[in-house]
Amino acid sequence: MAAVEAAWEAELEQRVRSLPVPRHIAIIMDGNGRWAQQRGLPRVAGHRAGADALRDVVRAAGELGVAYLTLFAFSTENWRRPPEEVDVLMKLLEEYLERECDELVAAGVRLKSIGRIEALPAPARDALRRAEDRTRGGDRVTVVLALNYGGRSEIVDAARRLCRMALAGGLDPASLDEDVFREALYTEGIPDPDLLIRPGGEMRVSNFLLWQLAYAEIWVTPVLWPDFRRRHLLEAIADYQRRERRFGGLSPRG
Ligand code: FPP
């Protein structure tokens, strides 16, 4: 059985590699709690297993030629969870960054973060800054961790930034257009996602990259994030490669 699955995955990978892969993939890493619950384990065991899935998917994305991978790791709403769970998530982030940093550097990963990072606990924030510094030269794949991130807060923060610039005389409101606004977002300089993957089966965007996802293709799977592996990434990309993206225009096929 394992051999049949391996052969199927190899064939799928060959097909995926023969066509253009999405330049930017965004993932909402959902289902950790349910994964743990199904096994009679505490929710935090699901988050630990989720960190293993993250390792696998980061490696696969780099190998497949995906240039940007953005992962929703902690939302502005996640502070509402029990403090012990928030604590474990912050520690997991710290552990992940310290343990994986060498491998990230070796794999050509450049790590970045988006969100209200200044509000994270100091040890997590410091680990993040260290990892960002150490991976600064990565030129294969940019991995963006969304932490204390909310799509609406991002838009509000961008509006504040632009207002400050206008008040200081550095921006004429009449020249404000989509291109100027985009560059005031946390994702400044990063192209919009082509594909949004949501494990865990929910059909929602959940306040993730509200501006940037305007034309993204969406792929939802019932597979829970801790079970998500390279083959699921391949399935999502293969599905994306069959889609026709029109960006509001008409099909070239008429
Ligand atoms: C949502 O699952 C997931 C999170 C709130 C956290 C995602 C974090 C990880 C994958 C851990 C590793 C991350 C890093 C950066 C090391 P949920 O708990 O809402 O699941 P549920 O919907 O089944 O309850």
py3Dmol code that shows the C-alpha trace and the ligand (Angstrom):
import py3Dmol

protein = """\
ATOM      1  CA  MET A   1       0.000   0.000   0.000  1.00  0.00           C
ATOM      2  CA  ALA A   2       2.780   2.395   1.007  1.00  0.00           C
ATOM      3  CA  ALA A   3       4.571   1.616  -2.286  1.00  0.00           C
ATOM      4  CA  VAL A   4       1.411   2.347  -4.300  1.00  0.00           C
ATOM      5  CA  GLU A   5       0.971   5.661  -2.484  1.00  0.00           C
ATOM      6  CA  ALA A   6       4.621   6.595  -3.019  1.00  0.00           C
ATOM      7  CA  ALA A   7       4.320   5.849  -6.754  1.00  0.00           C
ATOM      8  CA  TRP A   8       1.130   7.936  -6.951  1.00  0.00           C
ATOM      9  CA  GLU A   9       2.817  10.849  -5.160  1.00  0.00           C
ATOM     10  CA  ALA A  10       5.867  10.651  -7.443  1.00  0.00           C
ATOM     11  CA  GLU A  11       3.631  10.753 -10.522  1.00  0.00           C
ATOM     12  CA  LEU A  12       1.667  13.687  -9.123  1.00  0.00           C
ATOM     13  CA  GLU A  13       4.902  15.538  -8.375  1.00  0.00           C
ATOM     14  CA  GLN A  14       6.158  14.969 -11.903  1.00  0.00           C
ATOM     15  CA  ARG A  15       2.909  16.401 -13.296  1.00  0.00           C
ATOM     16  CA  VAL A  16       3.039  19.406 -10.952  1.00  0.00           C
ATOM     17  CA  ARG A  17       6.654  20.128 -11.882  1.00  0.00           C
ATOM     18  CA  SER A  18       5.840  20.068 -15.596  1.00  0.00           C
ATOM     19  CA  LEU A  19       3.558  23.145 -15.251  1.00  0.00           C
ATOM     20  CA  PRO A  20       4.026  26.600 -13.661  1.00  0.00           C
ATOM     21  CA  VAL A  21       3.628  26.422  -9.872  1.00  0.00           C
ATOM     22  CA  PRO A  22       1.951  29.267  -7.932  1.00  0.00           C
ATOM     23  CA  ARG A  23       4.455  31.971  -7.060  1.00  0.00           C
ATOM     24  CA  HIS A  24       2.839  32.621  -3.674  1.00  0.00           C
ATOM     25  CA  ILE A  25       0.868  30.138  -1.554  1.00  0.00           C
ATOM     26  CA  ALA A  26      -0.912  31.173   1.647  1.00  0.00           C
ATOM     27  CA  ILE A  27      -2.071  28.604   4.214  1.00  0.00           C
ATOM     28  CA  ILE A  28      -4.489  28.836   7.136  1.00  0.00           C
ATOM     29  CA  MET A  29      -3.086  26.131   9.433  1.00  0.00           C
ATOM     30  CA  ASP A  30      -6.386  24.956  10.940  1.00  0.00           C
ATOM     31  CA  GLY A  31      -7.556  21.806  12.716  1.00  0.00           C
ATOM     32  CA  ASN A  32      -4.890  21.288  15.378  1.00  0.00           C
ATOM     33  CA  GLY A  33      -7.451  21.219  18.209  1.00  0.00           C
ATOM     34  CA  ARG A  34      -9.735  18.733  16.437  1.00  0.00           C
ATOM     35  CA  TRP A  35      -6.769  16.501  15.579  1.00  0.00           C
ATOM     36  CA  ALA A  36      -5.848  16.306  19.273  1.00  0.00           C
ATOM     37  CA  GLN A  37      -9.452  15.854  20.375  1.00  0.00           C
ATOM     38  CA  GLN A  38      -9.917  12.905  17.990  1.00  0.00           C
ATOM     39  CA  ARG A  39      -6.986  11.227  19.761  1.00  0.00           C
ATOM     40  CA  GLY A  40      -8.080  12.063  23.295  1.00  0.00           C
ATOM     41  CA  LEU A  41      -5.062  14.381  23.649  1.00  0.00           C
ATOM     42  CA  PRO A  42      -4.865  17.948  24.987  1.00  0.00           C
ATOM     43  CA  ARG A  43      -5.228  20.661  22.314  1.00  0.00           C
ATOM     44  CA  VAL A  44      -1.581  21.626  22.671  1.00  0.00           C
ATOM     45  CA  ALA A  45      -0.560  18.176  21.386  1.00  0.00           C
ATOM     46  CA  GLY A  46      -2.294  19.212  18.142  1.00  0.00           C
ATOM     47  CA  HIS A  47      -0.214  22.382  17.941  1.00  0.00           C
ATOM     48  CA  ARG A  48       2.979  20.349  18.476  1.00  0.00           C
ATOM     49  CA  ALA A  49       1.989  18.013  15.651  1.00  0.00           C
ATOM     50  CA  GLY A  50       1.136  21.123  13.607  1.00  0.00           C
ATOM     51  CA  ALA A  51       4.740  22.288  13.910  1.00  0.00           C
ATOM     52  CA  ASP A  52       5.854  18.987  12.280  1.00  0.00           C
ATOM     53  CA  ALA A  53       3.471  19.582   9.374  1.00  0.00           C
ATOM     54  CA  LEU A  54       4.912  23.078   9.028  1.00  0.00           C
ATOM     55  CA  ARG A  55       8.447  21.692   8.714  1.00  0.00           C
ATOM     56  CA  ASP A  56       7.379  19.265   5.961  1.00  0.00           C
ATOM     57  CA  VAL A  57       5.443  21.882   3.986  1.00  0.00           C
ATOM     58  CA  VAL A  58       8.200  24.540   4.170  1.00  0.00           C
ATOM     59  CA  ARG A  59      10.710  22.033   2.798  1.00  0.00           C
ATOM     60  CA  ALA A  60       8.346  20.865   0.038  1.00  0.00           C
ATOM     61  CA  ALA A  61       7.437  24.411  -1.034  1.00  0.00           C
ATOM     62  CA  GLY A  62      11.115  25.323  -1.450  1.00  0.00           C
ATOM     63  CA  GLU A  63      11.834  22.163  -3.427  1.00  0.00           C
ATOM     64  CA  LEU A  64       8.866  22.716  -5.746  1.00  0.00           C
ATOM     65  CA  GLY A  65       9.919  26.264  -6.612  1.00  0.00           C
ATOM     66  CA  VAL A  66       7.217  28.177  -4.723  1.00  0.00           C
ATOM     67  CA  ALA A  67       8.769  31.620  -4.148  1.00  0.00           C
ATOM     68  CA  TYR A  68       6.583  32.805  -1.232  1.00  0.00           C
ATOM     69  CA  LEU A  69       4.778  30.796   1.433  1.00  0.00           C
ATOM     70  CA  THR A  70       2.663  32.692   3.975  1.00  0.00           C
ATOM     71  CA  LEU A  71       1.376  30.835   7.028  1.00  0.00           C
ATOM     72  CA  PHE A  72      -1.316  31.975   9.446  1.00  0.00           C
ATOM     73  CA  ALA A  73       0.261  30.981  12.769  1.00  0.00           C
ATOM     74  CA  PHE A  74      -1.502  33.241  15.309  1.00  0.00           C
ATOM     75  CA  SER A  75      -4.375  35.649  14.787  1.00  0.00           C
ATOM     76  CA  THR A  76      -5.291  38.828  16.642  1.00  0.00           C
ATOM     77  CA  GLU A  77      -8.334  36.808  17.858  1.00  0.00           C
ATOM     78  CA  ASN A  78      -6.248  33.886  19.186  1.00  0.00           C
ATOM     79  CA  TRP A  79      -5.472  35.843  22.400  1.00  0.00           C
ATOM     80  CA  ARG A  80      -9.019  34.878  23.454  1.00  0.00           C
ATOM     81  CA  ARG A  81      -7.862  31.276  23.982  1.00  0.00           C
ATOM     82  CA  PRO A  82      -6.980  30.021  27.483  1.00  0.00           C
ATOM     83  CA  PRO A  83      -3.674  31.600  28.615  1.00  0.00           C
ATOM     84  CA  GLU A  84      -2.006  28.158  28.889  1.00  0.00           C
ATOM     85  CA  GLU A  85      -2.742  27.468  25.214  1.00  0.00           C
ATOM     86  CA  VAL A  86      -1.425  30.898  24.148  1.00  0.00           C
ATOM     87  CA  ASP A  87       1.668  30.227  26.235  1.00  0.00           C
ATOM     88  CA  VAL A  88       2.336  26.891  24.539  1.00  0.00           C
ATOM     89  CA  LEU A  89       1.860  28.435  21.096  1.00  0.00           C
ATOM     90  CA  MET A  90       4.425  31.166  21.877  1.00  0.00           C
ATOM     91  CA  LYS A  91       6.890  28.598  23.265  1.00  0.00           C
ATOM     92  CA  LEU A  92       6.376  26.371  20.224  1.00  0.00           C
ATOM     93  CA  LEU A  93       7.173  29.311  17.975  1.00  0.00           C
ATOM     94  CA  GLU A  94      10.363  29.985  19.907  1.00  0.00           C
ATOM     95  CA  GLU A  95      11.382  26.301  19.878  1.00  0.00           C
ATOM     96  CA  TYR A  96      10.567  25.923  16.193  1.00  0.00           C
ATOM     97  CA  LEU A  97      12.661  28.940  15.234  1.00  0.00           C
ATOM     98  CA  GLU A  98      15.671  27.904  17.329  1.00  0.00           C
ATOM     99  CA  ARG A  99      15.576  24.251  16.333  1.00  0.00           C
ATOM    100  CA  GLU A 100      14.896  24.790  12.614  1.00  0.00           C
ATOM    101  CA  CYS A 101      17.053  27.825  11.926  1.00  0.00           C
ATOM    102  CA  ASP A 102      20.066  25.869  10.611  1.00  0.00           C
ATOM    103  CA  GLU A 103      17.863  23.836   8.327  1.00  0.00           C
ATOM    104  CA  LEU A 104      16.046  26.951   7.108  1.00  0.00           C
ATOM    105  CA  VAL A 105      19.365  28.575   6.229  1.00  0.00           C
ATOM    106  CA  ALA A 106      20.550  25.407   4.447  1.00  0.00           C
ATOM    107  CA  ALA A 107      17.289  25.221   2.477  1.00  0.00           C
ATOM    108  CA  GLY A 108      17.641  28.818   1.234  1.00  0.00           C
ATOM    109  CA  VAL A 109      14.663  30.065   3.255  1.00  0.00           C
ATOM    110  CA  ARG A 110      14.293  33.761   4.013  1.00  0.00           C
ATOM    111  CA  LEU A 111      12.035  34.151   7.020  1.00  0.00           C
ATOM    112  CA  LYS A 112       9.782  37.171   7.486  1.00  0.00           C
ATOM    113  CA  SER A 113       6.924  37.996   9.797  1.00  0.00           C
ATOM    114  CA  ILE A 114       3.784  40.080   9.445  1.00  0.00           C
ATOM    115  CA  GLY A 115       1.384  41.262  12.143  1.00  0.00           C
ATOM    116  CA  ARG A 116       1.577  43.336  15.294  1.00  0.00           C
ATOM    117  CA  ILE A 117       4.841  41.656  16.277  1.00  0.00           C
ATOM    118  CA  GLU A 118       5.676  44.201  19.005  1.00  0.00           C
ATOM    119  CA  ALA A 119       2.823  42.753  21.138  1.00  0.00           C
ATOM    120  CA  LEU A 120       4.288  39.212  21.207  1.00  0.00           C
ATOM    121  CA  PRO A 121       6.069  38.072  24.385  1.00  0.00           C
ATOM    122  CA  ALA A 122       9.723  39.205  24.333  1.00  0.00           C
ATOM    123  CA  PRO A 123      11.301  35.702  24.026  1.00  0.00           C
ATOM    124  CA  ALA A 124       9.150  34.845  20.970  1.00  0.00           C
ATOM    125  CA  ARG A 125       9.818  38.264  19.451  1.00  0.00           C
ATOM    126  CA  ASP A 126      13.558  37.941  20.000  1.00  0.00           C
ATOM    127  CA  ALA A 127      13.672  34.429  18.535  1.00  0.00           C
ATOM    128  CA  LEU A 128      11.818  35.767  15.514  1.00  0.00           C
ATOM    129  CA  ARG A 129      14.198  38.694  15.013  1.00  0.00           C
ATOM    130  CA  ARG A 130      17.215  36.359  15.346  1.00  0.00           C
ATOM    131  CA  ALA A 131      15.772  33.920  12.793  1.00  0.00           C
ATOM    132  CA  GLU A 132      14.922  36.784  10.413  1.00  0.00           C
ATOM    133  CA  ASP A 133      18.473  38.089  10.713  1.00  0.00           C
ATOM    134  CA  ARG A 134      20.083  34.693  10.234  1.00  0.00           C
ATOM    135  CA  THR A 135      17.966  33.840   7.174  1.00  0.00           C
ATOM    136  CA  ARG A 136      18.263  37.272   5.550  1.00  0.00           C
ATOM    137  CA  GLY A 137      20.347  35.843   2.668  1.00  0.00           C
ATOM    138  CA  GLY A 138      17.879  33.052   1.759  1.00  0.00           C
ATOM    139  CA  ASP A 139      17.081  33.249  -1.949  1.00  0.00           C
ATOM    140  CA  ARG A 140      15.009  30.145  -2.636  1.00  0.00           C
ATOM    141  CA  VAL A 141      11.744  30.698  -0.775  1.00  0.00           C
ATOM    142  CA  THR A 142      10.436  33.498   1.436  1.00  0.00           C
ATOM    143  CA  VAL A 143       8.443  32.071   4.355  1.00  0.00           C
ATOM    144  CA  VAL A 144       6.166  34.666   5.919  1.00  0.00           C
ATOM    145  CA  LEU A 145       4.791  33.900   9.387  1.00  0.00           C
ATOM    146  CA  ALA A 146       1.597  35.799  10.190  1.00  0.00           C
ATOM    147  CA  LEU A 147       1.702  36.331  13.959  1.00  0.00           C
ATOM    148  CA  ASN A 148      -0.712  38.421  15.986  1.00  0.00           C
ATOM    149  CA  TYR A 149      -2.049  39.084  12.520  1.00  0.00           C
ATOM    150  CA  GLY A 150      -5.507  40.269  11.464  1.00  0.00           C
ATOM    151  CA  GLY A 151      -6.463  41.399   7.969  1.00  0.00           C
ATOM    152  CA  ARG A 152      -8.586  44.269   9.251  1.00  0.00           C
ATOM    153  CA  SER A 153      -5.891  45.509  11.662  1.00  0.00           C
ATOM    154  CA  GLU A 154      -3.414  45.379   8.797  1.00  0.00           C
ATOM    155  CA  ILE A 155      -5.654  47.641   6.693  1.00  0.00           C
ATOM    156  CA  VAL A 156      -6.158  50.010   9.662  1.00  0.00           C
ATOM    157  CA  ASP A 157      -2.380  50.095  10.281  1.00  0.00           C
ATOM    158  CA  ALA A 158      -1.783  50.879   6.593  1.00  0.00           C
ATOM    159  CA  ALA A 159      -4.361  53.703   6.723  1.00  0.00           C
ATOM    160  CA  ARG A 160      -2.641  55.139   9.824  1.00  0.00           C
ATOM    161  CA  ARG A 161       0.741  54.983   8.129  1.00  0.00           C
ATOM    162  CA  LEU A 162      -0.588  56.786   5.061  1.00  0.00           C
ATOM    163  CA  CYS A 163      -2.363  59.440   7.178  1.00  0.00           C
ATOM    164  CA  ARG A 164       0.873  60.123   9.034  1.00  0.00           C
ATOM    165  CA  MET A 165       2.709  60.489   5.734  1.00  0.00           C
ATOM    166  CA  ALA A 166       0.017  62.845   4.404  1.00  0.00           C
ATOM    167  CA  LEU A 167       0.106  64.972   7.575  1.00  0.00           C
ATOM    168  CA  ALA A 168       3.879  65.212   7.345  1.00  0.00           C
ATOM    169  CA  GLY A 169       3.506  66.455   3.770  1.00  0.00           C
ATOM    170  CA  GLY A 170       5.007  63.283   2.253  1.00  0.00           C
ATOM    171  CA  LEU A 171       1.843  62.102   0.489  1.00  0.00           C
ATOM    172  CA  ASP A 172      -0.729  63.964  -1.587  1.00  0.00           C
ATOM    173  CA  PRO A 173      -4.118  62.261  -0.875  1.00  0.00           C
ATOM    174  CA  ALA A 174      -5.013  62.728  -4.547  1.00  0.00           C
ATOM    175  CA  SER A 175      -2.144  60.418  -5.507  1.00  0.00           C
ATOM    176  CA  LEU A 176      -3.333  57.596  -3.210  1.00  0.00           C
ATOM    177  CA  ASP A 177      -4.193  54.594  -5.380  1.00  0.00           C
ATOM    178  CA  GLU A 178      -4.110  50.805  -5.040  1.00  0.00           C
ATOM    179  CA  ASP A 179      -0.373  50.623  -5.720  1.00  0.00           C
ATOM    180  CA  VAL A 180       0.444  53.181  -3.019  1.00  0.00           C
ATOM    181  CA  PHE A 181      -1.933  51.484  -0.561  1.00  0.00           C
ATOM    182  CA  ARG A 182      -0.473  48.021  -1.230  1.00  0.00           C
ATOM    183  CA  GLU A 183       2.993  49.269  -0.308  1.00  0.00           C
ATOM    184  CA  ALA A 184       1.694  50.509   3.069  1.00  0.00           C
ATOM    185  CA  LEU A 185       0.539  46.989   4.032  1.00  0.00           C
ATOM    186  CA  TYR A 186       2.680  44.607   6.129  1.00  0.00           C
ATOM    187  CA  THR A 187       3.245  42.609   2.918  1.00  0.00           C
ATOM    188  CA  GLU A 188       4.996  45.521   1.202  1.00  0.00           C
ATOM    189  CA  GLY A 189       7.113  44.129  -1.649  1.00  0.00           C
ATOM    190  CA  ILE A 190       5.483  40.676  -1.596  1.00  0.00           C
ATOM    191  CA  PRO A 191       3.223  39.666  -4.516  1.00  0.00           C
ATOM    192  CA  ASP A 192      -0.387  38.692  -3.743  1.00  0.00           C
ATOM    193  CA  PRO A 193      -1.041  34.982  -3.063  1.00  0.00           C
ATOM    194  CA  ASP A 194      -2.088  32.957  -6.104  1.00  0.00           C
ATOM    195  CA  LEU A 195      -3.441  30.102  -4.013  1.00  0.00           C
ATOM    196  CA  LEU A 196      -5.003  29.937  -0.542  1.00  0.00           C
ATOM    197  CA  ILE A 197      -5.013  26.515   1.110  1.00  0.00           C
ATOM    198  CA  ARG A 198      -7.315  25.861   4.049  1.00  0.00           C
ATOM    199  CA  PRO A 199      -7.014  22.496   5.826  1.00  0.00           C
ATOM    200  CA  GLY A 200      -9.684  21.554   8.396  1.00  0.00           C
ATOM    201  CA  GLY A 201     -12.632  21.934   6.011  1.00  0.00           C
ATOM    202  CA  GLU A 202     -13.951  25.392   6.964  1.00  0.00           C
ATOM    203  CA  MET A 203     -15.085  27.580   4.063  1.00  0.00           C
ATOM    204  CA  ARG A 204     -13.926  30.887   5.540  1.00  0.00           C
ATOM    205  CA  VAL A 205     -11.148  33.431   5.041  1.00  0.00           C
ATOM    206  CA  SER A 206     -11.031  34.159   8.818  1.00  0.00           C
ATOM    207  CA  ASN A 207      -9.595  37.692   8.616  1.00  0.00           C
ATOM    208  CA  PHE A 208      -6.500  36.468   6.721  1.00  0.00           C
ATOM    209  CA  LEU A 209      -4.847  38.675   4.053  1.00  0.00           C
ATOM    210  CA  LEU A 210      -8.151  40.407   3.236  1.00  0.00           C
ATOM    211  CA  TRP A 211      -6.611  42.801   0.734  1.00  0.00           C
ATOM    212  CA  GLN A 212      -4.120  40.390  -0.792  1.00  0.00           C
ATOM    213  CA  LEU A 213      -6.486  37.450  -1.405  1.00  0.00           C
ATOM    214  CA  ALA A 214      -8.707  39.443  -3.809  1.00  0.00           C
ATOM    215  CA  TYR A 215      -7.962  37.146  -6.779  1.00  0.00           C
ATOM    216  CA  ALA A 216      -6.509  34.076  -5.057  1.00  0.00           C
ATOM    217  CA  GLU A 217      -7.732  30.615  -5.963  1.00  0.00           C
ATOM    218  CA  ILE A 218      -9.022  28.808  -2.860  1.00  0.00           C
ATOM    219  CA  TRP A 219      -8.470  25.116  -2.081  1.00  0.00           C
ATOM    220  CA  VAL A 220     -10.113  23.626   1.006  1.00  0.00           C
ATOM    221  CA  THR A 221      -9.452  20.115   2.311  1.00  0.00           C
ATOM    222  CA  PRO A 222     -10.990  18.245   5.251  1.00  0.00           C
ATOM    223  CA  VAL A 223      -7.468  17.004   6.154  1.00  0.00           C
ATOM    224  CA  LEU A 224      -6.541  18.540   9.523  1.00  0.00           C
ATOM    225  CA  TRP A 225      -3.344  20.606   9.580  1.00  0.00           C
ATOM    226  CA  PRO A 226      -1.249  18.171  11.690  1.00  0.00           C
ATOM    227  CA  ASP A 227      -1.896  15.498   9.000  1.00  0.00           C
ATOM    228  CA  PHE A 228      -1.087  17.852   6.114  1.00  0.00           C
ATOM    229  CA  ARG A 229       1.990  16.742   4.197  1.00  0.00           C
ATOM    230  CA  ARG A 230       3.839  17.242   0.899  1.00  0.00           C
ATOM    231  CA  ARG A 231       1.275  15.123  -1.012  1.00  0.00           C
ATOM    232  CA  HIS A 232      -1.562  17.451   0.057  1.00  0.00           C
ATOM    233  CA  LEU A 233       0.451  20.446  -1.117  1.00  0.00           C
ATOM    234  CA  LEU A 234       0.947  18.660  -4.446  1.00  0.00           C
ATOM    235  CA  GLU A 235      -2.804  17.962  -4.710  1.00  0.00           C
ATOM    236  CA  ALA A 236      -3.597  21.623  -4.059  1.00  0.00           C
ATOM    237  CA  ILE A 237      -1.085  22.821  -6.667  1.00  0.00           C
ATOM    238  CA  ALA A 238      -2.323  20.281  -9.237  1.00  0.00           C
ATOM    239  CA  ASP A 239      -5.882  21.540  -8.703  1.00  0.00           C
ATOM    240  CA  TYR A 240      -4.681  25.164  -9.043  1.00  0.00           C
ATOM    241  CA  GLN A 241      -2.934  24.272 -12.315  1.00  0.00           C
ATOM    242  CA  ARG A 242      -6.294  23.124 -13.737  1.00  0.00           C
ATOM    243  CA  ARG A 243      -8.027  26.408 -12.914  1.00  0.00           C
ATOM    244  CA  GLU A 244      -8.525  29.272 -15.324  1.00  0.00           C
ATOM    245  CA  ARG A 245      -7.712  32.630 -13.723  1.00  0.00           C
ATOM    246  CA  ARG A 246      -9.552  35.511 -15.339  1.00  0.00           C
ATOM    247  CA  PHE A 247      -8.973  38.364 -12.833  1.00  0.00           C
ATOM    248  CA  GLY A 248     -12.414  39.762 -13.718  1.00  0.00           C
ATOM    249  CA  GLY A 249     -11.764  39.601 -17.466  1.00  0.00           C
ATOM    250  CA  LEU A 250     -12.984  37.115 -20.056  1.00  0.00           C
ATOM    251  CA  SER A 251     -11.635  33.712 -20.908  1.00  0.00           C
ATOM    252  CA  PRO A 252      -9.093  33.854 -23.754  1.00  0.00           C
ATOM    253  CA  ARG A 253     -10.986  30.816 -25.105  1.00  0.00           C
ATOM    254  CA  GLY A 254     -14.081  33.026 -25.526  1.00  0.00           C
TER     255      GLY A 254
END
"""
ligand_1 = """\
24
FPP
C -5.587 26.554 14.439
O -6.011 25.294 14.887
C -4.158 26.706 14.632
C -3.589 27.658 15.407
C -4.360 28.661 16.173
C -2.130 27.739 15.574
C -1.290 27.268 14.432
C -0.002 26.894 15.022
C 0.759 25.860 14.651
C 0.542 25.054 13.436
C 1.904 25.532 15.523
C 3.189 25.723 14.893
C 3.423 27.117 14.512
C 4.617 27.665 14.610
C 4.829 29.005 14.008
C 5.734 26.979 15.254
P -7.177 25.233 15.948
O -6.554 25.067 17.293
O -8.083 26.397 15.793
O -7.898 23.912 15.523
P -9.455 23.567 15.684
O -10.187 24.442 14.695
O -9.504 22.120 15.302
O -9.804 23.829 17.113
"""
view = py3Dmol.view(width=600, height=400)
view.addModel(protein, "pdb")
view.setStyle({"model": 0}, {"cartoon": {"style": "trace"}})
view.addModel(ligand_1, "xyz")
view.setStyle({"model": 1}, {"stick": {}})
view.zoomTo()
view.show()
